[in-house]
């Protein structure tokens, strides 16, 4: 009888141990989230002067912040939207994770979208196509980082944008976006209605 109780106790300990390991792996996904996201933006700031494809814009609402971006498709002509404009865009919003840090010499992090946490998108493949439907919204109706980027884009351009958490949703969560999240966007400006 003592052996049966001992065996049952041992089984119970193993079960509790493995159950706690499963819970820990789920919690660890966002462990040190603020620090990891700040470290990502800091790494962009450090490489800004040496990476000729990395650009930045100062957040006009928080002068201490920069929004970083790379131009995947560049256009020389056209009118950028105003704060009061409406825009038609294709977008994919993603969160950073270990796939970004492990990417090494990856030119465009957003091409890793199948490995990243996509929190919102209106196109399915690697790039928007005729099967996808763009979204219309007001420039002033989005977070600061989007506002800054949109006001510098020209119709037809596709940018990869990195918005620090202070220029995004800040210290608050928003749906599937945890607090302190860098927002990584694959954004194509399709059309601009300057005076809606």
Rosetta silent file (secondary structure, phi, psi, omega in degrees, C-alpha in Angstrom):
SEQUENCE: XXXXXXXXXXXXXXXXXXXXXXXXXXXXXXXXXXXXXXXXXXXXXXXXXXXXXXXXXXXXXXXXXXXXXXXXXXXXXXXXXXXXXXXXXXXXXXXXXXXXXXXXXXXXXXXXXXXXXXXXXXXXXXXXXXXXXXXXXXXXXXXXXXXXXXXXXXXXXXXXXXXXXXXXXXXXXXXXXXXXXXXXXXXXXXXXXXXX
SCORE:     score description
SCORE:     0.000 S_00000001
   1 L     0.000  -40.756  179.109    0.000    0.000    0.000 S_00000001
   2 H   -62.611  -36.426  178.132    2.870    2.384    0.855 S_00000001
   3 H   -66.243  -37.661  178.982    4.402    1.756   -2.568 S_00000001
   4 H   -66.040  -42.520  177.722    1.090    2.628   -4.238 S_00000001
   5 H   -65.689  -41.840  178.404    0.825    5.878   -2.275 S_00000001
   6 H   -63.076  -41.985  178.486    4.464    6.691   -3.081 S_00000001
   7 H   -65.603  -42.557  177.660    3.899    6.001   -6.773 S_00000001
   8 H   -62.946  -42.629  178.713    0.739    8.126   -6.789 S_00000001
   9 H   -62.198  -42.791  178.874    2.593   10.972   -5.021 S_00000001
  10 H   -63.394  -42.929  177.643    5.423   10.798   -7.546 S_00000001
  11 H   -62.092  -40.756  178.729    2.943   10.854  -10.436 S_00000001
  12 H   -64.024  -42.249  178.710    1.195   13.863   -8.893 S_00000001
  13 H   -62.405  -47.466  178.562    4.505   15.756   -8.538 S_00000001
  14 H   -61.039  -41.752  179.465    5.432   15.083  -12.201 S_00000001
  15 H   -61.824  -46.680  178.724    1.969   16.139  -13.362 S_00000001
  16 H   -63.668  -40.427  179.684    2.160   19.409  -11.411 S_00000001
  17 H   -61.736  -48.927 -178.164    5.701   20.059  -12.642 S_00000001
  18 H   -68.954  -34.519  177.063    4.805   19.602  -16.329 S_00000001
  19 H   -65.875  -40.080  179.503    1.591   21.601  -15.952 S_00000001
  20 H   -69.751  -31.524  176.727    3.518   24.478  -14.405 S_00000001
  21 H   -65.513  -39.573  178.955    6.085   24.318  -17.243 S_00000001
  22 H   -64.164  -42.408  178.886    3.298   24.692  -19.805 S_00000001
  23 H   -65.316  -39.370 -179.180    1.907   27.739  -17.995 S_00000001
  24 H   -62.975  -41.623 -178.822    5.377   29.279  -17.724 S_00000001
  25 H   -64.498  -33.210  178.463    6.022   29.009  -21.474 S_00000001
  26 H   -71.110  -40.941 -179.941    2.770   30.871  -22.181 S_00000001
  27 H   -68.174  -36.853 -175.627    3.593   33.622  -19.675 S_00000001
  28 H   -65.316  -17.283 -179.068    7.177   33.957  -20.972 S_00000001
  29 L   -54.975  -37.121 -179.460    5.965   35.084  -24.411 S_00000001
  30 L  -113.872   18.563  176.394    5.652   38.628  -23.058 S_00000001
  31 L   -63.073  137.307 -179.219    8.249   38.424  -20.281 S_00000001
  32 L    54.558   34.013 -173.712   10.343   41.602  -20.171 S_00000001
  33 H   -58.430  -48.310 -179.009    8.123   42.915  -22.987 S_00000001
  34 H   -60.222  -47.771 -178.435    8.799   46.605  -22.385 S_00000001
  35 H   -61.904  -42.717 -179.669   12.564   46.073  -22.169 S_00000001
  36 H   -64.890  -40.696  179.240   12.644   43.899  -25.308 S_00000001
  37 H   -69.604  -39.399  176.471   10.637   46.432  -27.305 S_00000001
  38 H   -66.464  -36.444  177.946   12.779   49.335  -26.102 S_00000001
  39 H   -64.307  -37.044  178.223   15.915   47.346  -26.962 S_00000001
  40 H   -63.587  -47.772  178.778   14.615   46.853  -30.514 S_00000001
  41 H   -63.918  -39.743  176.950   14.053   50.603  -31.010 S_00000001
  42 H   -60.921  -37.226  179.249   17.455   51.305  -29.412 S_00000001
  43 H   -66.833  -35.639  175.600   19.083   48.931  -31.923 S_00000001
  44 H   -66.324  -41.849  179.304   17.479   50.907  -34.776 S_00000001
  45 H   -61.330  -38.491 -179.480   18.727   54.169  -33.257 S_00000001
  46 H   -69.755  -33.080 -177.830   22.268   52.748  -33.063 S_00000001
  47 H   -93.246   -4.074 -175.864   22.264   51.604  -36.695 S_00000001
  48 L   -54.963  -44.905 -177.182   20.495   54.681  -38.072 S_00000001
  49 L   -72.709  -19.604 -176.120   23.746   56.475  -39.032 S_00000001
  50 L  -107.508  -10.295 -179.987   25.265   53.410  -40.700 S_00000001
  51 L  -104.241  105.326 -176.337   22.243   51.942  -42.528 S_00000001
  52 L   -67.789  -12.624  179.630   21.550   54.008  -45.675 S_00000001
  53 L   -95.804   -5.029 -178.787   18.117   52.356  -46.081 S_00000001
  54 L   -99.335  124.897  179.366   16.888   53.267  -42.590 S_00000001
  55 E  -117.680  168.145  175.791   15.133   56.629  -42.205 S_00000001
  56 E  -147.722  155.553  176.388   13.434   58.314  -39.277 S_00000001
  57 E  -129.425  139.723  175.921   10.843   60.958  -38.528 S_00000001
  58 E   -78.230  135.653  176.487   10.452   62.870  -35.290 S_00000001
  59 L   -72.720  113.800 -175.105    7.071   62.337  -33.645 S_00000001
  60 L   -68.412  -17.825  178.435    5.610   65.861  -33.655 S_00000001
  61 L   -91.533  -20.374  176.035    3.408   65.043  -30.641 S_00000001
  62 L  -139.941   91.165 -173.120    6.286   63.602  -28.585 S_00000001
  63 L   -60.240  -14.223  179.640    9.527   65.246  -29.684 S_00000001
  64 L   -82.088   -7.517 -174.721   11.588   62.686  -27.737 S_00000001
  65 L  -110.851  146.794  172.133   10.472   59.879  -30.069 S_00000001
  66 E  -119.226  142.648  171.309   11.454   58.854  -33.588 S_00000001
  67 E  -102.390  124.206 -178.019    9.497   56.656  -35.973 S_00000001
  68 E   -99.444  150.932  179.234   11.880   54.567  -38.097 S_00000001
  69 E  -157.762  158.710  171.299   11.123   53.253  -41.571 S_00000001
  70 E  -125.301  141.996  178.601   12.485   51.647  -44.718 S_00000001
  71 E   -91.187  113.309  176.349   11.058   52.312  -48.160 S_00000001
  72 E   -80.840  -37.766  173.436   10.141   49.053  -49.862 S_00000001
  73 E  -133.470  125.987 -178.228    8.704   50.947  -52.843 S_00000001
  74 L  -111.796  143.273  178.908    9.618   54.597  -53.344 S_00000001
  75 L  -129.329  135.919 -177.117    7.776   57.163  -55.469 S_00000001
  76 L   -88.060  -26.308 -174.746    9.169   60.597  -56.406 S_00000001
  77 L  -117.431  160.617  178.198    5.962   62.406  -57.340 S_00000001
  78 L   120.661  162.151 -177.729    2.564   62.887  -55.768 S_00000001
  79 L   -98.261  125.162  174.456    0.990   64.734  -52.872 S_00000001
  80 L   -71.753  150.180  179.546    1.458   63.461  -49.327 S_00000001
  81 L   -69.797  156.982  172.649   -1.666   63.489  -47.160 S_00000001
  82 L   -96.142  170.267  176.551   -2.426   66.201  -44.618 S_00000001
  83 L   -58.412  -32.627 -177.879   -3.566   65.554  -41.061 S_00000001
  84 L   -88.083   -0.718 -177.167   -7.124   66.292  -42.253 S_00000001
  85 L   -78.870  162.907  168.270   -6.918   63.955  -45.283 S_00000001
  86 E  -109.386  145.980 -177.605   -8.446   60.539  -45.756 S_00000001
  87 E  -129.566  152.245  172.458   -6.249   57.773  -47.120 S_00000001
  88 E  -111.606  124.672 -173.376   -6.746   54.396  -48.750 S_00000001
  89 E  -138.766  156.956  161.815   -4.116   51.896  -47.620 S_00000001
  90 E  -106.124  139.836 -179.171   -3.033   48.305  -47.481 S_00000001
  91 E  -151.427  154.178  168.912   -1.464   47.414  -44.160 S_00000001
  92 E  -137.896  122.265  178.653   -0.241   44.591  -41.985 S_00000001
  93 E  -103.123  130.716 -176.117    0.445   45.309  -38.319 S_00000001
  94 E  -134.677  159.677  173.683    2.834   43.035  -36.440 S_00000001
  95 E  -106.114  150.029  175.680    4.567   42.717  -33.091 S_00000001
  96 L   -71.775  155.558  171.032    8.259   41.960  -32.717 S_00000001
  97 L  -156.142 -168.636 -175.579    9.324   38.568  -31.407 S_00000001
  98 H   -62.162  -25.857  177.667   12.362   36.317  -31.406 S_00000001
  99 H   -61.414  -34.721  177.965   12.094   35.843  -35.195 S_00000001
 100 H   -68.887  -45.559 -178.381   13.005   39.522  -35.606 S_00000001
 101 H   -67.329  -31.307 -179.076   15.996   39.283  -33.279 S_00000001
 102 L   -84.754   -4.448 -173.311   17.197   36.093  -34.979 S_00000001
 103 L   -68.919  -20.352  177.745   16.807   37.573  -38.473 S_00000001
 104 L    60.563 -113.736 -176.070   20.393   38.848  -38.548 S_00000001
 105 L   -85.863   20.322  179.673   20.967   40.504  -41.911 S_00000001
 106 L   -57.496  127.556 -179.073   17.272   40.504  -42.836 S_00000001
 107 L   -74.860  -46.755  179.551   16.594   43.553  -44.989 S_00000001
 108 L  -122.928  114.023 -179.644   12.849   43.770  -44.297 S_00000001
 109 H   -65.786  -30.942 -176.247   11.567   42.326  -41.038 S_00000001
 110 H   -66.684  -16.724  176.310    7.956   42.438  -42.233 S_00000001
 111 H   -69.550   -9.669  176.492    8.747   39.690  -44.756 S_00000001
 112 H   -88.129   13.469 -169.127    8.832   37.417  -41.682 S_00000001
 113 L   -52.455  -27.604  179.420    5.100   37.996  -41.141 S_00000001
 114 L   -69.514  -20.474  178.832    4.327   34.264  -41.084 S_00000001
 115 L  -101.493   -7.030 -177.050    6.546   33.987  -37.989 S_00000001
 116 L  -100.257  164.097  175.657    5.385   37.219  -36.320 S_00000001
 117 E   -83.567  104.226  178.331    2.277   38.009  -34.309 S_00000001
 118 E   -85.100  119.702 -179.335    0.051   39.777  -36.837 S_00000001
 119 E   -96.534  -16.955  176.447   -2.498   41.859  -34.950 S_00000001
 120 E  -168.116  144.339  178.370   -4.314   43.278  -37.992 S_00000001
 121 E  -160.689  155.117  172.579   -4.075   43.122  -41.778 S_00000001
 122 L  -125.829   17.613  170.476   -6.117   43.729  -44.916 S_00000001
 123 L  -143.198  154.942 -168.625   -4.008   41.672  -47.332 S_00000001
 124 L  -100.487  -43.598 -172.553   -3.018   38.009  -47.305 S_00000001
 125 L   -86.899 -157.432  178.412    0.149   37.310  -49.249 S_00000001
 126 L   -68.088  -26.948  179.938    3.633   38.804  -49.343 S_00000001
 127 L  -147.200  154.287  177.110    2.227   41.918  -51.033 S_00000001
 128 L   -61.325  146.242  174.951   -1.263   43.302  -51.718 S_00000001
 129 L  -139.837 -173.422 -173.509   -2.875   42.121  -54.953 S_00000001
 130 L   -65.402  -16.680  177.189   -6.161   42.460  -56.850 S_00000001
 131 L   -81.827  -13.816 -177.479   -7.916   39.992  -54.508 S_00000001
 132 L   -94.419  153.459 -179.363   -7.294   42.245  -51.496 S_00000001
 133 L  -116.541  121.780  179.043   -9.386   45.259  -50.516 S_00000001
 134 L   -71.201  164.891 -179.035   -7.698   48.416  -49.189 S_00000001
 135 E  -111.231  140.657  176.698   -9.057   50.319  -46.183 S_00000001
 136 E  -103.453  129.271  173.811  -10.138   53.983  -46.101 S_00000001
 137 E  -154.433  167.839  179.391   -9.535   55.983  -42.932 S_00000001
 138 E   -81.199  137.651  178.029   -8.718   59.443  -41.628 S_00000001
 139 H   -58.546  -41.301 -177.766   -5.044   60.270  -41.088 S_00000001
 140 H   -71.626   -8.671 -175.342   -5.919   61.869  -37.735 S_00000001
 141 H   -91.175   10.221 -178.176   -7.743   58.701  -36.650 S_00000001
 142 L  -121.695  174.708 -178.989   -4.661   56.549  -36.031 S_00000001
 143 L   -67.278  159.152 -174.398   -1.810   56.468  -33.499 S_00000001
 144 H   -48.938  -45.552 -177.591    0.932   59.104  -33.648 S_00000001
 145 H   -61.077  -39.212  176.383    3.470   56.933  -35.454 S_00000001
 146 H   -65.252  -44.810 -178.926    1.031   56.203  -38.295 S_00000001
 147 H   -56.137  -48.466 -178.398    0.137   59.902  -38.518 S_00000001
 148 H   -61.176  -47.606 -177.941    3.797   60.899  -38.885 S_00000001
 149 H   -63.965  -48.657 -176.546    4.549   58.257  -41.509 S_00000001
 150 H   -57.848  -38.491 -177.071    1.429   58.860  -43.596 S_00000001
 151 L   -71.708   -3.805  177.352    2.081   62.609  -43.849 S_00000001
 152 L  -115.783   -5.631 -179.796    5.437   61.844  -45.520 S_00000001
 153 L   -86.951  155.219  174.539    4.352   59.065  -47.873 S_00000001
 154 L  -113.784  148.879  179.405    3.347   59.519  -51.496 S_00000001
 155 L   -53.264  133.230 -178.283    0.619   57.471  -53.229 S_00000001
 156 L    99.372  -14.839 -179.445    2.105   54.201  -54.460 S_00000001
 157 L   -79.843  148.359  175.131    4.792   53.987  -51.778 S_00000001
 158 E  -126.221  120.708 -178.624    5.217   50.949  -49.568 S_00000001
 159 E  -118.629  151.080  166.978    7.056   51.416  -46.282 S_00000001
 160 E  -105.217  118.808 -170.030    8.139   49.171  -43.447 S_00000001
 161 E  -118.367  140.619  177.878    7.564   51.248  -40.317 S_00000001
 162 E  -121.356  109.775 -176.150    8.733   50.750  -36.712 S_00000001
 163 E  -104.788  119.143  177.930    6.705   52.740  -34.205 S_00000001
 164 L   -65.066  156.149 -173.510    8.038   52.913  -30.619 S_00000001
 165 H   -58.575  -31.845 -179.935    5.483   52.158  -27.923 S_00000001
 166 H   -68.540  -24.140  177.797    5.257   55.794  -26.823 S_00000001
 167 H  -100.061    5.478  178.207    4.131   56.757  -30.352 S_00000001
 168 L  -110.168 -117.546 -179.734    1.809   53.752  -30.568 S_00000001
 169 L   -96.945    4.391  173.900   -0.596   52.577  -27.875 S_00000001
 170 L    64.728 -139.475 -176.716    1.748   53.521  -25.039 S_00000001
 171 L   -89.724   12.399  177.823    1.418   51.805  -21.687 S_00000001
 172 L  -110.888  146.538  174.000   -2.106   50.574  -22.495 S_00000001
 173 L   -84.752  157.183  178.466   -3.045   47.408  -24.314 S_00000001
 174 E  -140.836  101.256 -177.430   -5.325   47.580  -27.324 S_00000001
 175 L    60.325 -120.550 -179.138   -7.031   44.345  -28.317 S_00000001
 176 L   -82.792    2.976 -177.497   -4.296   41.843  -29.270 S_00000001
 177 E   -99.552  113.078  178.304   -1.582   44.496  -28.764 S_00000001
 178 L   -68.865  158.841  173.759    0.061   44.339  -25.325 S_00000001
 179 L   -57.522  150.724  176.767    1.132   47.509  -23.532 S_00000001
 180 L    67.643   27.972 -177.184    4.643   48.783  -24.432 S_00000001
 181 L   -92.164  132.364  164.797    4.555   47.243  -27.912 S_00000001
 182 L   -70.829  133.227  175.681    6.592   48.415  -30.879 S_00000001
 183 E   -98.714  123.155  177.198    4.217   48.429  -33.847 S_00000001
 184 E  -107.886  122.460 -174.953    5.795   47.099  -37.020 S_00000001
 185 E  -120.168  138.929  165.984    3.811   48.007  -40.135 S_00000001
 186 E  -105.680  104.362 -169.045    3.945   46.981  -43.762 S_00000001
 187 E  -123.572  125.811  175.417    2.054   49.983  -45.164 S_00000001
 188 E  -117.223  121.608  176.872    1.177   50.832  -48.782 S_00000001
 189 E   -86.396  112.197 -176.603   -0.436   54.200  -49.486 S_00000001
 190 E   -86.060  -49.098 -174.320   -2.857   53.566  -52.354 S_00000001
 191 E  -153.879  157.934 -178.769   -4.689   56.886  -52.629 S_00000001
 192 E  -130.161  130.489  170.066   -5.166   60.237  -50.877 S_00000001
 193 E  -106.259   97.398 -172.908   -8.302   62.350  -50.554 S_00000001
 194 L   -64.310  -37.146 -173.962   -6.687   65.666  -49.575 S_00000001
 195 L  -128.296   72.293 -176.406   -9.890   67.578  -48.879 S_00000001
 196 L   -67.965    0.000    0.000  -12.604   65.132  -47.761 S_00000001
